[in-house]
């Protein structure tokens, strides 16, 4: 098999290592449902999604994916799933995501203001995580306020915490109906 050098400047957190491994193994990122797309889009910053009407396996797309270190590729094969994913991506493309700076906290919770209403925030930090950090968080959004609580301890945290916050698709869809 091929040997790949891991550049430790990419970070040593589990997210960075898993992303690197997934990029270098010969496993195709096959999207089999709309839920797969959401996980895929949330886990990667820069994405390419190939939608193919044929179920047959054309390796050109897969081989192209190996040439880009900072871009993650996924594909869907078959007319029905490709159509569903295309419709979902069309809706998703209108949603805005932002990195929200939360910062450090001496307390177990900290509240910050979001850029706008109708957003939700990930519980997973966007800032690089050191291997020895065990911090886990829960982000709760009400209006334009996100309250972050450290869930693995009653202590605060010393990291400059950042969270990914996006427009809530369900709220956006209900606003379009009115």
N, C-alpha and C positions, 0 to 999 in steps of 0.2 A: 504494500500500500504506500501511499504518499506520506511524506513527513512534512509537518507544518510547524514552524516556530511560533510560539505564543509571545507576543509583545506585551510584557507586563505593564507597560504604560497605558494599556487599555483598561486597566483595573483588575483587581483580584476578587471582586464581589461575585457571588454566584450568578447574577444576571449577566455580567459581562462574559464570564467563562462559558455559560450555556449558549449565549448568542454566538460566541466564537466557534464552539464545537459544532453547533447546528449549521453554521455557515460552511464549515470545512468537511463535514461528512457527506457522503453521497446519498443522503436521505432527501428526497424531494419534499418540499413543503406543499402538500396537497390539501386544499380546502374542500371539505365535504359538506359544510353547512354554513349558514349565515353566522352562527355563533363562532365558528372557527375564524371567520374574518375579523370579528370584534377582538378576539384574543390576539390574533396576529397583528392587527393595527395598533393595539394598546401596548404590545410588547416590543415594538420596533419603531424607531424614529423615521426612517426613510424606507418606503415600501414600493415594490412593483408587483402588481397582481395580473397574471395572465389568465384570460377567460377563453377557453377553447370549446367550441361546439362539439368537436369530435372527442370520443373517449380514447382514441389511440394515443400512444405515447410518442410524442415527437421530442427528441432530446435537445433540440436547438435551444429552446427556452432554458432548460436546465443547465446546459453548458454555458450559456450567457451569464447565468446567475453566478457562476464561479469566478467571474472576472471583476467583480465589484465588492470590495471589502466593506464598504459602509452602507450598502443597499441590500435589503433583504427581499428575496423573490418568493412568491407563492403562486400556485396555479389551481384553477378549477377546470375540470374536464367533464363535458356533457352539456347538452343544451339547457336542460331544466335548471341545474345548479348554477351554471354560468349566468343565466338570466336573473335568477334570484339574487345572486351576489352582485351583479351589475346594478340592480335596482337599489340594493342596500348601500353600495358604494356611492351612488348618486346622492342619496340622502345624507350619507356620512360626510361627503365632500363639502357640504354647506355648514358643517359644524366647526367651530373654532376651538382649538386647544391651546392652552398657555401653561407655562411653568410658573407656578405661584411660589414666591419666596415666603417661607414660614419662619426660618431662622432657628435660633437656640431657644430653650426654655428651661427655667429653673423649676417650673411647676410641671405637673403631669399633663396639663392641657394648655393650649394656646389658641386664641382666636385671631383670625386675620380677615381682612376684607377682600372679597373677590372682585374681579373687574366688572361683573354684571350678574344679574339674576339668571336662574335657569341653568346653573352649572352643576356638575358633580365632580368630585375629586377622587383620584386613586389613593389607596392606602399605601402604595409602594413608593418609597422615596425616589425622586428623579436624580438627586445628587449621588455621586459615587459612594458606595458603601465599603467600608473597610471590613476585612474578613472577621475581625474580632468583635464587630458591632453586632449586637443581637436585637437592637431596637426594632419594635414592631409598632405600627401606628394604625389608628382608625380615624378617618376624616368624615365629619358629619356636617352637611351643608344645610343652612336655613337662610333663604333669601340671598343676600350678598355676603354672608358670613360663613367661613369654614372654621370649624372648631376641630383641632387635631388633638387626639389623646394618645399617649403612649400606652399600648395595651399589654406589653410584656413586663411592665414594672410600674410601680407607683412613683418613680422618680421622673425628673425632667430629662432633657437630652442636651448634649454639647455640640451636636453636628448642626451645620447650617442647612436645615431641612428645606427641601423643595419638593413640591407635589405637582403632578400633572392634573390640571383641571380643564374639563371640556364642557361645551354646551351639552345639555341633556337632550338626547334625541327624542325621548318620549314627550318632554315638555315642548320641544320645538314643533313636533308633529301636532300636538293639541293646539298650539298657538296658530298654526297655519289653518286649522279648521274654523277658527273664529273670525 
